[in-house]
Amino acid sequence: MLTKVLAMLFNKVGGINLGLRIAEFILNNLEISWTVPYSGYTNDLIAQMQKIAEDGKISSTELAQVIKFFRTGRE
């Protein structure tokens, strides 16, 4: 049972990796640009990364905050 679960998990991770590679290839070959809907979004993202980089370590709480920021667009 455990081997089936692990095999399914590895298959999904492989599928995600392949999807990301295809997306990377397509985006590298197209000239498309988007506007960021919230002008301070990139500054907020940089601030989040600077908080993490201060001590050279990332805690689970900091990682959860980054995920929440990507998901909701705010701290």
LUMRO-966139 format. One record per residue: residue number from 1; x, y, z of N, C-alpha, C, O in turn. Coordinates in steps of 0.02 Angstrom, whole numbers, padded with zeros to 5 digits. Layout:
REM LUMRO-966139
<resi=NUM&n.X=X&n.Y=Y&n.Z=Z&ca.X=X&ca.Y=Y&ca.Z=Z&c.X=X&c.Y=Y&c.Z=Z&o.X=X&o.Y=Y&o.Z=Z>;
...
This chain:
REM LUMRO-966139
<resi=1&n.X=00041&n.Y=-00060&n.Z=00000&ca.X=00000&ca.Y=00000&ca.Z=00000&c.X=00043&c.Y=00063&c.Z=00000&o.X=00030&o.Y=00110&o.Z=-00037>;
<resi=2&n.X=00094&n.Y=00064&n.Z=00042&ca.X=00138&ca.Y=00121&ca.Z=00045&c.X=00174&c.Y=00132&c.Z=-00021&o.X=00182&o.Y=00189&o.Z=-00043>;
<resi=3&n.X=00195&n.Y=00078&n.Z=-00054&ca.X=00228&ca.Y=00085&ca.Z=-00118&c.X=00182&c.Y=00114&c.Z=-00171&o.X=00204&o.Y=00152&o.Z=-00214>;
<resi=4&n.X=00117&n.Y=00096&n.Z=-00168&ca.X=00069&ca.Y=00124&ca.Z=-00216&c.X=00060&c.Y=00199&c.Z=-00205&o.X=00057&o.Y=00238&o.Z=-00252>;
<resi=5&n.X=00056&n.Y=00218&n.Z=-00141&ca.X=00048&ca.Y=00289&ca.Z=-00125&c.X=00110&c.Y=00328&c.Z=-00147&o.X=00104&o.Y=00382&o.Z=-00177>;
<resi=6&n.X=00169&n.Y=00301&n.Z=-00133&ca.X=00231&ca.Y=00335&ca.Z=-00154&c.X=00237&c.Y=00338&c.Z=-00230&o.X=00258&o.Y=00389&o.Z=-00257>;
<resi=7&n.X=00218&n.Y=00285&n.Z=-00265&ca.X=00221&ca.Y=00285&ca.Z=-00338&c.X=00173&c.Y=00337&c.Z=-00366&o.X=00190&o.Y=00372&o.Z=-00413>;
<resi=8&n.X=00113&n.Y=00342&n.Z=-00337&ca.X=00065&ca.Y=00392&ca.Z=-00360&c.X=00091&c.Y=00463&c.Z=-00348&o.X=00084&o.Y=00507&o.Z=-00390>;
<resi=9&n.X=00122&n.Y=00473&n.Z=-00290&ca.X=00150&ca.Y=00538&ca.Z=-00273&c.X=00206&c.Y=00557&c.Z=-00321&o.X=00209&o.Y=00613&o.Z=-00346>;
<resi=10&n.X=00252&n.Y=00510&n.Z=-00335&ca.X=00307&ca.Y=00523&ca.Z=-00381&c.X=00282&c.Y=00536&c.Z=-00451&o.X=00310&o.Y=00578&o.Z=-00487>;
<resi=11&n.X=00229&n.Y=00501&n.Z=-00472&ca.X=00200&ca.Y=00513&ca.Z=-00538&c.X=00171&c.Y=00584&c.Z=-00542&o.X=00179&o.Y=00617&o.Z=-00593>;
<resi=12&n.X=00138&n.Y=00606&n.Z=-00489&ca.X=00110&ca.Y=00674&ca.Z=-00489&c.X=00165&c.Y=00726&c.Z=-00490&o.X=00160&o.Y=00775&o.Z=-00526>;
<resi=13&n.X=00217&n.Y=00715&n.Z=-00451&ca.X=00273&ca.Y=00762&ca.Z=-00450&c.X=00306&c.Y=00764&c.Z=-00518&o.X=00325&o.Y=00818&o.Z=-00542>;
<resi=14&n.X=00314&n.Y=00707&n.Z=-00550&ca.X=00343&ca.Y=00705&ca.Z=-00618&c.X=00299&c.Y=00741&c.Z=-00668&o.X=00325&o.Y=00776&o.Z=-00711>;
<resi=15&n.X=00234&n.Y=00734&n.Z=-00662&ca.X=00187&ca.Y=00769&ca.Z=-00706&c.X=00190&c.Y=00845&c.Z=-00696&o.X=00188&o.Y=00883&o.Z=-00744>;
<resi=16&n.X=00196&n.Y=00866&n.Z=-00634&ca.X=00202&ca.Y=00937&ca.Z=-00619&c.X=00267&c.Y=00964&c.Z=-00647&o.X=00268&o.Y=01018&o.Z=-00676>;
<resi=17&n.X=00321&n.Y=00927&n.Z=-00639&ca.X=00386&ca.Y=00948&ca.Z=-00665&c.X=00383&c.Y=00955&c.Z=-00741&o.X=00409&o.Y=01003&o.Z=-00769>;
<resi=18&n.X=00353&n.Y=00907&n.Z=-00774&ca.X=00346&ca.Y=00910&ca.Z=-00847&c.X=00304&c.Y=00970&c.Z=-00868&o.X=00321&o.Y=01004&o.Z=-00916>;
<resi=19&n.X=00250&n.Y=00982&n.Z=-00832&ca.X=00207&ca.Y=01040&ca.Z=-00847&c.X=00245&c.Y=01105&c.Z=-00839&o.X=00237&o.Y=01151&o.Z=-00880>;
<resi=20&n.X=00285&n.Y=01110&n.Z=-00786&ca.X=00325&ca.Y=01171&ca.Z=-00776&c.X=00378&c.Y=01180&c.Z=-00830&o.X=00391&o.Y=01236&o.Z=-00852>;
<resi=21&n.X=00408&n.Y=01125&n.Z=-00852&ca.X=00457&ca.Y=01130&ca.Z=-00906&c.X=00425&c.Y=01153&c.Z=-00971&o.X=00453&o.Y=01194&o.Z=-01008>;
<resi=22&n.X=00365&n.Y=01127&n.Z=-00986&ca.X=00329&ca.Y=01148&ca.Z=-01046&c.X=00311&c.Y=01222&c.Z=-01042&o.X=00319&o.Y=01260&o.Z=-01090>;
<resi=23&n.X=00286&n.Y=01244&n.Z=-00984&ca.X=00268&ca.Y=01314&ca.Z=-00974&c.X=00330&c.Y=01358&c.Z=-00981&o.X=00326&o.Y=01412&o.Z=-01012>;
<resi=24&n.X=00386&n.Y=01337&n.Z=-00953&ca.X=00448&ca.Y=01375&ca.Z=-00959&c.X=00469&c.Y=01382&c.Z=-01032&o.X=00488&o.Y=01436&o.Z=-01054>;
<resi=25&n.X=00465&n.Y=01328&n.Z=-01070&ca.X=00484&ca.Y=01329&ca.Z=-01140&c.X=00439&c.Y=01377&c.Z=-01180&o.X=00463&o.Y=01416&o.Z=-01220>;
<resi=26&n.X=00374&n.Y=01373&n.Z=-01168&ca.X=00326&ca.Y=01416&ca.Z=-01204&c.X=00339&c.Y=01489&c.Z=-01187&o.X=00341&o.Y=01531&o.Z=-01232>;
<resi=27&n.X=00347&n.Y=01504&n.Z=-01123&ca.X=00356&ca.Y=01573&ca.Z=-01102&c.X=00423&c.Y=01601&c.Z=-01126&o.X=00428&o.Y=01661&o.Z=-01140>;
<resi=28&n.X=00474&n.Y=01560&n.Z=-01131&ca.X=00538&ca.Y=01583&ca.Z=-01157&c.X=00535&c.Y=01599&c.Z=-01230&o.X=00573&o.Y=01641&o.Z=-01254>;
<resi=29&n.X=00489&n.Y=01568&n.Z=-01267&ca.X=00485&ca.Y=01579&ca.Z=-01339&c.X=00432&c.Y=01630&c.Z=-01359&o.X=00425&o.Y=01645&o.Z=-01419>;
<resi=30&n.X=00394&n.Y=01656&n.Z=-01313&ca.X=00344&ca.Y=01706&ca.Z=-01327&c.X=00365&c.Y=01773&c.Z=-01296&o.X=00400&o.Y=01774&o.Z=-01246>;
<resi=31&n.X=00344&n.Y=01826&n.Z=-01326&ca.X=00357&ca.Y=01892&ca.Z=-01299&c.X=00291&c.Y=01920&c.Z=-01272&o.X=00255&o.Y=01955&o.Z=-01307>;
<resi=32&n.X=00275&n.Y=01903&n.Z=-01210&ca.X=00213&ca.Y=01925&ca.Z=-01178&c.X=00231&c.Y=01960&c.Z=-01113&o.X=00278&o.Y=01941&o.Z=-01078>;
<resi=33&n.X=00195&n.Y=02012&n.Z=-01098&ca.X=00204&ca.Y=02045&ca.Z=-01033&c.X=00137&c.Y=02058&c.Z=-01002&o.X=00087&o.Y=02068&o.Z=-01037>;
<resi=34&n.X=00135&n.Y=02058&n.Z=-00936&ca.X=00075&ca.Y=02071&ca.Z=-00899&c.X=00087&c.Y=02129&c.Z=-00852&o.X=00143&o.Y=02143&o.Z=-00832>;
<resi=35&n.X=00034&n.Y=02162&n.Z=-00835&ca.X=00039&ca.Y=02214&ca.Z=-00784&c.X=00019&c.Y=02183&c.Z=-00717&o.X=-00027&o.Y=02142&o.Z=-00714>;
<resi=36&n.X=00054&n.Y=02203&n.Z=-00666&ca.X=00039&ca.Y=02178&ca.Z=-00599&c.X=-00021&c.Y=02218&c.Z=-00573&o.X=-00017&o.Y=02279&o.Z=-00570>;
<resi=37&n.X=-00075&n.Y=02184&n.Z=-00552&ca.X=-00135&ca.Y=02221&ca.Z=-00533&c.X=-00127&c.Y=02265&c.Z=-00472&o.X=-00161&o.Y=02316&o.Z=-00465>;
<resi=38&n.X=-00082&n.Y=02247&n.Z=-00428&ca.X=-00070&ca.Y=02286&ca.Z=-00368&c.X=00001&c.Y=02312&c.Z=-00372&o.X=00049&o.Y=02273&o.Z=-00372>;
<resi=39&n.X=00009&n.Y=02378&n.Z=-00377&ca.X=00075&ca.Y=02407&ca.Z=-00391&c.X=00127&c.Y=02391&c.Z=-00337&o.X=00187&o.Y=02388&o.Z=-00353>;
<resi=40&n.X=00107&n.Y=02382&n.Z=-00275&ca.X=00155&ca.Y=02367&ca.Z=-00222&c.X=00170&c.Y=02293&c.Z=-00213&o.X=00207&o.Y=02275&o.Z=-00168>;
<resi=41&n.X=00141&n.Y=02251&n.Z=-00256&ca.X=00148&ca.Y=02179&ca.Z=-00249&c.X=00221&c.Y=02157&c.Z=-00249&o.X=00243&o.Y=02119&o.Z=-00206>;
<resi=42&n.X=00259&n.Y=02181&n.Z=-00298&ca.X=00329&ca.Y=02160&ca.Z=-00303&c.X=00369&c.Y=02186&c.Z=-00243&o.X=00413&o.Y=02151&o.Z=-00218>;
<resi=43&n.X=00354&n.Y=02247&n.Z=-00220&ca.X=00390&ca.Y=02273&ca.Z=-00162&c.X=00374&c.Y=02232&c.Z=-00100&o.X=00418&o.Y=02218&o.Z=-00059>;
<resi=44&n.X=00310&n.Y=02212&n.Z=-00093&ca.X=00291&ca.Y=02169&ca.Z=-00036&c.X=00325&c.Y=02101&c.Z=-00040&o.X=00346&o.Y=02074&o.Z=00011>;
<resi=45&n.X=00330&n.Y=02074&n.Z=-00100&ca.X=00363&ca.Y=02010&ca.Z=-00109&c.X=00437&c.Y=02015&c.Z=-00092&o.X=00465&o.Y=01970&o.Z=-00059>;
<resi=46&n.X=00469&n.Y=02069&n.Z=-00113&ca.X=00540&ca.Y=02079&ca.Z=-00097&c.X=00549&c.Y=02086&c.Z=-00022&o.X=00597&o.Y=02060&o.Z=00006>;
<resi=47&n.X=00503&n.Y=02122&n.Z=00011&ca.X=00507&ca.Y=02129&ca.Z=00084&c.X=00501&c.Y=02062&c.Z=00119&o.X=00537&o.Y=02049&o.Z=00167>;
<resi=48&n.X=00457&n.Y=02018&n.Z=00094&ca.X=00450&ca.Y=01951&ca.Z=00123&c.X=00516&c.Y=01912&c.Z=00116&o.X=00538&o.Y=01880&o.Z=00163>;
<resi=49&n.X=00547&n.Y=01916&n.Z=00057&ca.X=00609&ca.Y=01880&ca.Z=00045&c.X=00666&c.Y=01908&c.Z=00088&o.X=00709&o.Y=01870&o.Z=00110>;
<resi=50&n.X=00667&n.Y=01974&n.Z=00099&ca.X=00719&ca.Y=02003&ca.Z=00141&c.X=00712&c.Y=01980&c.Z=00213&o.X=00762&o.Y=01970&o.Z=00247>;
<resi=51&n.X=00650&n.Y=01972&n.Z=00237&ca.X=00640&ca.Y=01947&ca.Z=00304&c.X=00670&c.Y=01877&c.Z=00311&o.X=00700&o.Y=01860&o.Z=00362>;
<resi=52&n.X=00661&n.Y=01836&n.Z=00260&ca.X=00687&ca.Y=01768&ca.Z=00261&c.X=00763&c.Y=01769&c.Z=00256&o.X=00796&o.Y=01729&o.Z=00290>;
<resi=53&n.X=00791&n.Y=01813&n.Z=00215&ca.X=00862&ca.Y=01814&ca.Z=00203&c.X=00903&c.Y=01844&c.Z=00260&o.X=00964&o.Y=01837&o.Z=00261>;
<resi=54&n.X=00871&n.Y=01877&n.Z=00307&ca.X=00907&ca.Y=01911&ca.Z=00361&c.X=00951&c.Y=01863&c.Z=00400&o.X=01009&o.Y=01879&o.Z=00415>;
<resi=55&n.X=00925&n.Y=01805&n.Z=00417&ca.X=00965&ca.Y=01758&ca.Z=00457&c.X=00990&c.Y=01698&c.Z=00417&o.X=01024&o.Y=01655&o.Z=00444>;
<resi=56&n.X=00974&n.Y=01696&n.Z=00353&ca.X=00997&ca.Y=01641&ca.Z=00311&c.X=00960&c.Y=01575&c.Z=00322&o.X=00981&o.Y=01523&o.Z=00296>;
<resi=57&n.X=00907&n.Y=01577&n.Z=00360&ca.X=00867&ca.Y=01518&ca.Z=00374&c.X=00795&c.Y=01534&c.Z=00360&o.X=00774&o.Y=01592&o.Z=00361>;
<resi=58&n.X=00756&n.Y=01483&n.Z=00347&ca.X=00684&ca.Y=01492&ca.Z=00338&c.X=00648&c.Y=01444&c.Z=00385&o.X=00661&o.Y=01384&o.Z=00386>;
<resi=59&n.X=00604&n.Y=01473&n.Z=00424&ca.X=00565&ca.Y=01432&ca.Z=00471&c.X=00500&c.Y=01412&c.Z=00438&o.X=00481&o.Y=01440&o.Z=00386>;
<resi=60&n.X=00466&n.Y=01366&n.Z=00467&ca.X=00401&ca.Y=01344&ca.Z=00440&c.X=00351&c.Y=01402&c.Z=00443&o.X=00308&o.Y=01407&o.Z=00399>;
<resi=61&n.X=00356&n.Y=01444&n.Z=00494&ca.X=00311&ca.Y=01501&ca.Z=00500&c.X=00324&c.Y=01551&c.Z=00443&o.X=00276&o.Y=01576&o.Z=00413>;
<resi=62&n.X=00387&n.Y=01565&n.Z=00429&ca.X=00403&ca.Y=01611&ca.Z=00374&c.X=00380&c.Y=01583&c.Z=00307&o.X=00354&o.Y=01619&o.Z=00265>;
<resi=63&n.X=00390&n.Y=01519&n.Z=00298&ca.X=00368&ca.Y=01486&ca.Z=00236&c.X=00292&c.Y=01489&c.Z=00230&o.X=00266&o.Y=01501&o.Z=00175>;
<resi=64&n.X=00257&n.Y=01478&n.Z=00284&ca.X=00184&ca.Y=01483&ca.Z=00284&c.X=00162&c.Y=01554&c.Z=00267&o.X=00112&o.Y=01563&o.Z=00232>;
<resi=65&n.X=00198&n.Y=01604&n.Z=00291&ca.X=00181&ca.Y=01673&ca.Z=00275&c.X=00191&c.Y=01688&c.Z=00201&o.X=00150&o.Y=01723&o.Z=00171>;
<resi=66&n.X=00244&n.Y=01662&n.Z=00172&ca.X=00256&ca.Y=01672&ca.Z=00101&c.X=00201&c.Y=01638&c.Z=00060&o.X=00176&o.Y=01668&o.Z=00012>;
<resi=67&n.X=00182&n.Y=01578&n.Z=00078&ca.X=00129&ca.Y=01542&ca.Z=00042&c.X=00063&c.Y=01581&c.Z=00049&o.X=00026&o.Y=01588&o.Z=00000>;
<resi=68&n.X=00049&n.Y=01606&n.Z=00108&ca.X=-00012&ca.Y=01645&ca.Z=00118&c.X=-00010&c.Y=01708&c.Z=00076&o.X=-00061&o.Y=01728&o.Z=00048>;
<resi=69&n.X=00049&n.Y=01739&n.Z=00070&ca.X=00055&ca.Y=01800&ca.Z=00030&c.X=00041&c.Y=01786&c.Z=-00043&o.X=00006&o.Y=01824&o.Z=-00076>;
<resi=70&n.X=00069&n.Y=01730&n.Z=-00070&ca.X=00055&ca.Y=01712&ca.Z=-00139&c.X=-00019&c.Y=01695&c.Z=-00149&o.X=-00048&o.Y=01710&o.Z=-00200>;
<resi=71&n.X=-00049&n.Y=01663&n.Z=-00099&ca.X=-00118&ca.Y=01641&ca.Z=-00106&c.X=-00167&c.Y=01699&c.Z=-00100&o.X=-00215&o.Y=01702&o.Z=-00138>;
<resi=72&n.X=-00155&n.Y=01745&n.Z=-00053&ca.X=-00203&ca.Y=01798&ca.Z=-00041&c.X=-00181&c.Y=01867&c.Z=-00065&o.X=-00222&o.Y=01911&o.Z=-00074>;
<resi=73&n.X=-00116&n.Y=01876&n.Z=-00075&ca.X=-00090&ca.Y=01941&ca.Z=-00097&c.X=-00079&c.Y=01990&c.Z=-00040&o.X=-00070&o.Y=02050&o.Z=-00052>;
<resi=74&n.X=-00080&n.Y=01965&n.Z=00022&ca.X=-00067&ca.Y=02009&ca.Z=00079&c.X=-00039&c.Y=01968&c.Z=00137&o.X=-00045&o.Y=01906&o.Z=00138>;
<resi=75&n.X=-00008&n.Y=02002&n.Z=00183&ca.X=00022&ca.Y=01967&ca.Z=00240&c.X=-00029&c.Y=01944&c.Z=00289&o.X=-00011&o.Y=01914&o.Z=00340>;
